[in-house]
Amino acid sequence: MSPRLLVPTFIRLPNGSQLYLPAGSACISNTIDVDEYLESIPVLRDASAALLSRKRHLTRSNTRDQRLVYIGQGEVGHGTGEHADMMLSDQATTCHILALHSRRPPQAKKNHTTSSLPLTTVTHLDGTHYESCLREMIQQHMFHHGERKPGKSLLGDDSNIMMEVHLLGGYRDERETSVGLTKFVMNALARLATEFYHGGISMTLASCAVSCMNGMEKPLGRGLGVDLKTGHVFCVHVADELLLGPAPLI
């Protein structure tokens, strides 16, 4: 694609370079499918393939000693390693699961009295009407880490909060429901990355296995889990409904 058709965003790629998106209304053009464009970026394609290769099959027996927080469709949850060990969502078909994991760089922790623990957020998006909710999610990370000075350079290391973004869900369905949701999420993230960069958040799209990047005839990954201490992400399949919670009968 010609560089003239691409516009820069305030989002980094896994290698630290700047993410460009197709030019057009709200940053993404109607002339190219955004999932196919994202798949054309080698470093993002490799990161997403790596995510799909990390799979965990969760049962009551192999999670007996772990504290799990399950996020259902249309829900959102926030947590640190003090609250739980793992946060996850499952059973996404055309839905997208979005995970945010933020931390302050070591040099920024010395002058802060608020919590220096990493914060994780997971939400299970089932529609294109959640931008205000996405904004509130990012605001929670600002509140958690305390007030900051505005960042100085998009590609520098002087932003006070480093936020990793992970996306999983959808496939190349005939109705293009998945790619429509992918387009909405990328539009929203591009706008919010600009808005919150000036509040001290540096956003990295660390993995993005969505729409065609997650399968052509069916989704390769339907669940996403995050280790709340390390921010490590992986695909999950919840084999026992009692892990989905809250249990309808107690």
C-alpha positions as CSV (number, residue, x, y, z in Angstrom):
1,M,0.0,0.0,0.0
2,S,1.3,3.5,-0.9
3,P,2.5,5.5,2.2
4,R,0.2,8.3,1.1
5,L,-2.8,6.0,1.9
6,L,-1.5,5.4,5.5
7,V,-1.7,7.6,8.5
8,P,0.3,7.3,11.7
9,T,-1.3,6.5,15.0
10,F,-0.2,6.8,18.6
11,I,0.0,3.0,18.9
12,R,3.3,1.1,18.8
13,L,3.9,-2.3,17.3
14,P,5.6,-5.2,19.2
15,N,9.0,-4.1,17.9
16,G,8.5,-0.5,19.1
17,S,7.8,1.0,15.7
18,Q,4.8,3.1,15.0
19,L,1.5,1.6,13.7
20,Y,0.1,3.1,10.6
21,L,-3.5,2.5,9.5
22,P,-5.2,2.9,6.2
23,A,-6.3,6.5,5.6
24,G,-10.0,7.3,5.5
25,S,-12.9,8.1,7.7
26,A,-11.9,7.6,11.4
27,C,-8.4,6.4,10.3
28,I,-9.5,3.2,8.5
29,S,-10.6,3.2,4.9
30,N,-13.6,1.5,3.4
31,T,-11.5,0.2,0.5
32,I,-9.4,-2.3,2.5
33,D,-10.3,-4.8,5.1
34,V,-8.5,-3.9,8.2
35,D,-7.8,-7.5,9.3
36,E,-6.0,-8.2,6.0
37,Y,-4.0,-5.0,6.4
38,L,-2.9,-5.9,9.9
39,E,-2.0,-9.4,8.8
40,S,0.4,-7.8,6.2
41,I,2.5,-6.4,9.0
42,P,5.1,-9.1,9.6
43,V,5.9,-8.3,13.3
44,L,2.2,-8.2,14.2
45,R,1.5,-11.4,12.2
46,D,4.3,-13.2,14.0
47,A,3.1,-12.0,17.5
48,S,-0.5,-13.1,16.8
49,A,0.7,-16.5,15.5
50,A,2.7,-16.9,18.7
51,L,-0.4,-16.1,20.8
52,L,-2.5,-18.7,18.9
53,S,0.2,-21.3,19.6
54,R,0.0,-20.8,23.4
55,K,-3.1,-22.8,24.4
56,R,-4.3,-23.9,27.8
57,H,-7.2,-26.3,28.5
58,L,-8.7,-25.3,31.8
59,T,-10.4,-27.8,34.1
60,R,-11.2,-27.8,37.8
61,S,-8.4,-30.2,38.5
62,N,-5.6,-28.2,36.8
63,T,-6.8,-24.8,38.2
64,R,-7.6,-26.0,41.7
65,D,-4.8,-23.9,43.2
66,Q,-5.4,-20.8,41.0
67,R,-7.6,-17.8,41.6
68,L,-9.5,-17.2,38.4
69,V,-11.7,-14.2,37.3
70,Y,-14.0,-15.1,34.4
71,I,-15.3,-12.3,32.2
72,G,-18.6,-13.1,30.4
73,Q,-19.9,-11.6,27.1
74,G,-20.6,-7.9,27.5
75,E,-18.7,-7.7,30.8
76,V,-15.4,-6.0,31.9
77,G,-13.1,-6.8,34.8
78,H,-10.0,-5.1,36.3
79,G,-7.5,-6.8,38.6
80,T,-3.9,-7.1,39.9
81,G,-1.9,-10.0,41.1
82,E,-3.1,-9.3,44.6
83,H,-6.7,-10.0,43.5
84,A,-6.3,-13.1,41.4
85,D,-3.8,-15.2,39.4
86,M,-5.6,-15.2,36.0
87,M,-8.3,-13.2,34.2
88,L,-9.9,-14.8,31.2
89,S,-12.8,-14.9,28.8
90,D,-14.0,-17.6,26.5
91,Q,-16.6,-18.7,23.9
92,A,-16.0,-15.8,21.5
93,T,-17.0,-16.5,17.9
94,T,-17.5,-13.2,16.1
95,C,-17.0,-11.4,19.4
96,H,-13.6,-9.9,20.3
97,I,-11.8,-10.3,23.6
98,L,-9.7,-7.2,24.5
99,A,-7.0,-7.3,27.2
100,L,-5.1,-4.3,28.6
101,H,-2.0,-4.7,30.8
102,S,-0.3,-1.6,32.1
103,R,2.7,-0.9,34.2
104,R,5.0,2.0,35.1
105,P,8.7,1.7,33.9
106,P,11.1,1.2,36.8
107,Q,12.5,4.7,36.7
108,A,9.0,6.1,37.1
109,K,8.1,4.0,40.2
110,K,10.6,5.8,42.5
111,N,8.6,9.1,42.6
112,H,5.1,7.6,42.9
113,T,3.2,6.8,46.1
114,T,0.3,5.1,44.3
115,S,0.2,1.4,43.5
116,S,3.1,0.2,41.3
117,L,1.5,-3.2,40.6
118,P,0.6,-3.9,37.0
119,L,-3.1,-3.6,36.3
120,T,-5.0,-5.9,33.9
121,T,-8.4,-5.3,32.2
122,V,-10.3,-7.9,30.2
123,T,-13.5,-7.3,28.3
124,H,-15.6,-9.4,25.9
125,L,-16.9,-7.2,23.2
126,D,-20.1,-8.3,21.3
127,G,-20.9,-5.1,19.4
128,T,-19.7,-1.7,18.1
129,H,-21.3,0.6,20.7
130,Y,-18.7,0.4,23.5
131,E,-16.3,3.2,22.8
132,S,-17.3,5.1,26.0
133,C,-16.7,1.9,27.9
134,L,-13.2,1.5,26.3
135,R,-12.4,5.0,27.4
136,E,-13.5,4.3,31.0
137,M,-11.3,1.1,31.0
138,I,-8.2,3.1,30.1
139,Q,-9.2,5.8,32.7
140,Q,-9.1,3.1,35.3
141,H,-5.5,2.4,34.5
142,M,-4.7,6.1,34.9
143,F,-6.5,6.2,38.3
144,H,-4.7,3.0,39.4
145,H,-1.2,4.4,38.6
146,G,-1.8,7.9,39.8
147,E,-1.4,11.3,38.1
148,R,1.3,11.7,35.5
149,K,3.0,14.3,33.4
150,P,2.1,14.2,29.6
151,G,4.4,12.1,27.5
152,K,7.1,13.8,25.5
153,S,7.8,11.5,22.5
154,L,5.7,8.9,20.8
155,L,8.6,6.6,20.3
156,G,10.6,7.5,23.4
157,D,10.6,5.9,26.8
158,D,9.5,8.8,28.9
159,S,5.8,8.0,29.0
160,N,4.8,7.2,32.6
161,I,2.5,4.2,31.8
162,M,3.3,1.4,29.4
163,M,0.1,-0.3,28.2
164,E,0.0,-3.6,26.2
165,V,-3.1,-4.3,24.2
166,H,-4.1,-7.8,23.1
167,L,-7.0,-8.7,20.8
168,L,-8.5,-12.1,20.0
169,G,-11.7,-13.2,18.3
170,G,-13.7,-13.5,15.2
171,Y,-13.0,-15.2,11.9
172,R,-13.7,-14.6,8.2
173,D,-17.5,-15.1,8.5
174,E,-19.7,-14.6,5.5
175,R,-21.7,-11.8,7.0
176,E,-18.4,-9.9,7.9
177,T,-19.6,-9.4,11.4
178,S,-16.1,-10.1,12.7
179,V,-14.3,-7.7,10.4
180,G,-16.9,-5.0,11.2
181,L,-16.1,-5.4,14.9
182,T,-12.3,-5.4,14.2
183,K,-12.7,-2.1,12.3
184,F,-14.6,-0.6,15.2
185,V,-12.1,-1.7,17.8
186,M,-9.1,-0.4,15.8
187,N,-10.9,2.9,15.1
188,A,-11.6,3.3,18.8
189,L,-8.1,2.3,19.9
190,A,-6.5,4.7,17.4
191,R,-8.6,7.6,18.8
192,L,-8.1,6.7,22.4
193,A,-4.3,6.1,22.0
194,T,-4.1,9.8,20.8
195,E,-6.3,11.0,23.6
196,F,-4.5,9.2,26.4
197,Y,-1.0,9.6,25.1
198,H,-1.2,13.2,26.2
199,G,-2.1,11.9,29.6
200,G,1.0,9.8,29.8
201,I,-0.1,6.4,28.4
202,S,2.0,4.7,25.7
203,M,0.0,2.0,24.0
204,T,1.5,-1.1,22.2
205,L,-0.6,-3.5,20.1
206,A,1.2,-6.5,21.4
207,S,-0.9,-9.2,19.7
208,C,-4.0,-9.0,17.4
209,A,-5.4,-12.4,16.3
210,V,-8.7,-11.1,14.9
211,S,-11.0,-11.9,12.0
212,C,-8.9,-13.5,9.1
213,M,-5.9,-13.6,11.4
214,N,-7.9,-15.9,13.7
215,G,-9.2,-18.3,11.0
216,M,-11.0,-18.4,7.7
217,E,-13.8,-20.9,8.3
218,K,-13.9,-20.9,12.0
219,P,-12.1,-19.2,14.9
220,L,-8.8,-20.8,15.9
221,G,-8.9,-19.1,19.3
222,R,-12.1,-18.5,21.2
223,G,-10.7,-17.7,24.7
224,L,-8.0,-15.4,26.0
225,G,-6.3,-15.6,29.4
226,V,-3.9,-13.2,31.1
227,D,-1.5,-13.8,34.0
228,L,-2.2,-10.8,36.3
229,K,1.3,-10.7,37.7
230,T,3.4,-11.0,34.5
231,G,0.9,-9.9,31.8
232,H,1.6,-13.1,29.8
233,V,-1.3,-13.9,27.5
234,F,-2.4,-17.2,26.0
235,C,-5.4,-18.9,24.4
236,V,-7.7,-20.7,26.8
237,H,-10.5,-23.2,26.5
238,V,-12.7,-23.6,29.6
239,A,-13.7,-27.3,29.7
240,D,-15.7,-27.1,32.9
241,E,-18.7,-24.8,33.0
242,L,-18.3,-24.5,36.8
243,L,-15.2,-22.3,36.1
244,L,-17.3,-19.8,34.1
245,G,-19.0,-18.4,37.2
246,P,-20.8,-17.0,38.9
247,A,-22.5,-20.4,39.5
248,P,-26.3,-20.2,39.1
249,L,-26.8,-22.6,41.9
250,I,-24.8,-22.5,45.1
